[in-house]
């Protein structure tokens, strides 16, 4: 059976487009995967302004945390990959808070029900998260960081620069080593004292 010339031309154009997209995706994927392997960026970290309600803490800002090492974690409570990373993040919070590490969870929702404050607070309590969490329903913090993944970790040094990032699960030993390395470096100035409540609000 012979197809009409117009249909044949349309079919050929569609096939070429699909092939081009496939090639572009294949070329981009190694780069995206590589970016998730603890890439060092050394760029000034955007502040956490523009987020919504805070849980476990009063609102925090990075300028006031200068002198501290900060780990920013983008997550959402129904993301299975996020849930697998959470125990490691909680362990780092417990292990290194006394040495100057501040962990901040940025809860950026994927689904509508994840925007509900009561649901997020219940999840934080259920999961035993003791570090500060800010609701980022408007994706303002997410966009400020240019983030595209759940979960994502951004490590910020004492001078407020992003020095390490990791997307997805795994490489926990590498991430912890990066945290320890930054904590071992002296602060350029004495860090301000930050009081963080342990109870979920």
Secondary structure, DSSP 4 states (H G I P E B T S, - for coil): ----HHHHHHHHHHHHHHHHHHHHHHHHHHHHHHHTEEE---EEPPP-TT---EESSS---GGGGTTSEEEEEEE-TT-HHHHHHHHHHHHHHHHHGGGTEEEEEEE--SSGGGG-HHHHHHHHHHTT--SEEEE-TT-HHHHHTT---SSEEEEE-TTSEEEEEEESS--HHHHHHHHHHHHHSPPSSPPPP-----S--
